[in-house]
Amino acid sequence: MRKSLRAFLLSISCCASLFGAANKLSDIEPAREFYVDLEPKACDTKCLLTLLKKGQIFSFLSRFRENLANDELSMKYRDFLAGNFGSFASSSAPSFVPTGNTTKIAVLIPQKTIKSYSVIVSNSIIAYSAAAKNKALAQFFLFDDESNIGSVLENVLAQGFNYAIAPITDAALEQIADERYKGIFFYVPTLHASLARYEQPNILFGGVDYDGQIRSLSQKTDGKIASISDGSRLGSMLNRQVALQNPDAFLSVIETKNVDLRGELRRSGFMGASVFLNTTLLKTSLISSQFRVYDVNVKKVLCTQICYDPALFSLTQPSDRVNMLIAISFSDIDENLLANAKLLGVDLKYDRVAYPVMFGMDYIITNFIDKNAHSFFMESVSGSQVQYKTQILQPTKSGFEIVE
């Protein structure tokens, strides 16, 4: 709920007669606007900068205090009052300005790094191009792993590309952020902006908002919280985020390949807790079933989008899913896109990489290459991150159902 209210004082002038025109100017004051701050705490310079970064203009106006702001913020405040919103007029407007008019998009695919997602990335782009029927041309740059990305970037630069889709890990982030490539707009579908040290106008992140998903799931809990990771890069990162949001959470790492997890799960930290499963779908199904088998009375089983998969229904029993909640970040998908992706073996509805990849193609085309083109996606962009809306689902007998 927005904490600031716009209070308008409206002046109404009355005509001297019903049919006569009055030439005399009204003595009543013109309309003025007040921005009312309903927050209990003062908003200092850091707080105001955060509001600006998030594009929350009216919150910024209501919470601004001259004695707590620097010269830059004071200037912004005066500009906004004058109606000059500049780049904030549209949160999805890109700040990157291409230096050429090429319609080519480079797609960088480090095959050994992203493994099976290599095919998903390429097929998602082909499916989008078939559905959109636009003039953009995607050119794929296949290479072994991210240790070779430097030479690939030089090749992309030499060929005059203005746009690139780069499904990379955070290990390669510093290289695409190099000053030499500031003339290339990079879209990174595999990472969230929170992993970047700073914002750059030529880099946009489209990765899943796991932090937002964990926050939404945490709001569905009361009492003890526990979290299990499988020791993978993603699982470990999710465990850390759970701990940051829930400092008293009981954390565990289950890397064993043993099928029987009784010794791991019957620890006191899990009893009566709401448990995050930051594990693969297979291990999630194994753990959730053994909670039941070994009478580990957990309140809820909580999963991020890594468990949003119809295979969950065949891997678990209905009783294992009774208290299970899953967070997802994607909106409804155009039927034409869904159909084209399915023809190429990509389940756009459930794949957590395919959706951001297609969004990236859509964003580059509709914001740079052909601004009159139809956009298939509803998400906006704020700063350097695609803004996804988090929904909470429960796996029931009839499928995944939205939890209010």
PyMOL commands that set and color helices and strands:
alter all, ss='L'
color gray80, all
select helices_A, chain A and resi 45-53+57-63+66-68+71-81+86-89+111-114+117-132+146-158+170-176+179-181+193-195+210-218+233-245+262-265+281-293+305-307+312-315+318-320+335-343+354-369
alter helices_A, ss='H'
color red, helices_A
select strands_A, chain A and resi 4-9+32-37+104-110+137-143+163-165+185-188+203-205+225-229+250-253+274-278+300-303+324-328+380-382+385-387+391-396+399-402
alter strands_A, ss='S'
color yellow, strands_A
deselect
rebuild
show_as cartoon
